[in-house]
Every structure is written in C-alpha cells, then in structure tokens.
Amino acid sequence: MFRSRSVRLQKWGTGVCTCLIWLSIHYNRNMSDSLIIAGRPFRSRLIVGTGKYKSFQETARALEASGAEMVTVAVRRVNLDRDKESLLDYIDPKKYFLLPNTAGCYTADEAIRAARLGREVGLSDWVKLEVIGDQATLYPDVQATLEATRVMVKEGFTVLPYTSDDVVFAKRLVDAGAAAVMPLGAPIGSGMGIQNQAHIRILREMISGVALIVDAGVGTASDAAIAMELGADAVLMNTGIANAQDPVLMAEAMHHAVLAGRQAYLAGRMPRRLYATASSPLEGVVR
C-alpha cells in the first residue's frame, strides 16, 4: 500500500515538474519574442480599443479575455471628469498600458490638441495618432498625419500613427520619428479583413526600424492570424471584438489568433506548389 502511494506521488511529482518546465520554456519563449515599441517590451501582440461595447462592464471582461496589455482610449470621447463614472474606472492602469488616441480629429491641429489634453490629464505621453481625411471611408489624411507626427515628436510624444498602406508615406513617418507604422487592413469598422496583402508584405520588407501594426478592418480571428502571418508585429482592433455577438468570446479568439499567426510567421510556411507532393515519400518502399 505504501509502495503504491509512493509510486503515485513520484508520478505526480514528475508530472508537476514536467508541467513547470513546459511553462517556463513557454514563458521564456514569449518573453524573448516580445513586441518592442520605443524600447518598451510588451508580451501581448494584440492591442485593443475600448469603444462600441454595450457597457463598461462588458469592456472590462473583453479586455481580460483578450490578454492585451495595451488598450486605446479616445481622448475626445472618454469622460475625463473622474467625479463621474468613466471608462477609465474599468481599466486598471497597473495592468494595462493606456494608449490615448485622437479619434474624431480631422486636422493636424485638432489631433495635436487632443494629444496634449491626454498628456495634461495624466493619461500618457504616448499617442495613437489619427487624422481622418474622408468622413465616408474614414481613410487617413496622410499629409496631415505626417505634419502632426513631426510636431508631436518634437514635443516629446511617442507617436503611433494610423496611416494608409502606402510604403512611401510609411517611410516618411519613420523619418519624422514615428515609433510605429500602423497601416489599415481595410476601412475602420468594416470587418473586411486584409484587403491588400501584397502591400502589407512590402511594408514588412521595407519597414524594419519600428513596429508594423495592422490597424483597422479585422473582422474575425482568421483576419488577425493572416495579418500576423504576413509579418505584422501586432494587430490593433476594436469593432471586430466589440460588435461580435459574444464580444468576450471573440476577444479570447483574437488572443489565440494573434499567437497562432505569429508562430506561423516565425515557423515559415511551406512553399506553395502547383502539383501534389506525396506526404509519404516513395523512396525505400518495397514493390
């Protein structure tokens, strides 16, 4: 009886050690593959927005399920008066890195003022810069974005600009001091997925000094995985989670999709072939 119990304990101990070793390897692998922006490491490569949810409580549950470390908040749309209930009451600053954004701005001056306000009220000196150029498509005004980036960088902001998938302007943003380049995958809130994969591939090859973050257009988990497989360093999304029938479950799905896409990119996919290749080689088969 005692020998049987001893054997069971030994097996249990071995199983626990194996599990701990696996967790250690997995954790260290994730840490060594951190997303780096402006010298700051992030374990999660999923960045999520905080708009369009049914309630602040649902927002908090979705953030938790996503595993994200960085979350965006719209300076012009969040209640900064902490005497009243605010979205900020549901985002723990010790757990999440707040990234104010300039959503709703249509000129460089508006965006600069919004960023300054976010810094003055203590949100952050980081900013996701958005300067919209067209109300119907919400496409960015890339020239105004470039102008605002130059001003904000001089004022000490860490600027992450939302932009088109134009590699020429992406390079200009990097030259202006942007800490990341954030091309749209498709129009904001459209959920159409990555519409121009070739441009994302080109950006990946041409932009290497800063993070490449696909922003806007992701509708479901496969879209996020594709963005990461194309070489994006991270994916930012809001509507794809918030407008899902079950936002919390979709947030969890996006978490897994970003991980899977990143691992697939690092692993290197097999080459595409026109004709079949036998899974079991014929060499050595007895005939």
Buried (B, 14 or more C-beta within 10 A) or exposed (E): EEEEEEEEEEEEEEEEEEEEEEEEEEEEEBEEBEBEBEEEEBEBBBBBBBBEBEEBEBBBBBBBBBBBBBBBBBBBEBEBEEEEEBBBEBBEEEEBBBBBBBBBBBBBBBBBBBBBBBBEBEBBBBBBBBBBBEEEEBBBBBEBBBBBBBBBBEEEBBBBBBBBBBBEBBBBBBEBBBBBBBBBBBBBBBBBBBBBBEBBEBBBEBBEEBBBBBBBBBBBBBBBBBBBBBBBBBBBBBBBBBBBEEBBEBBBBBBBBBBBBBBBBEEEEEEEEEEEEEEEEEEEEEE
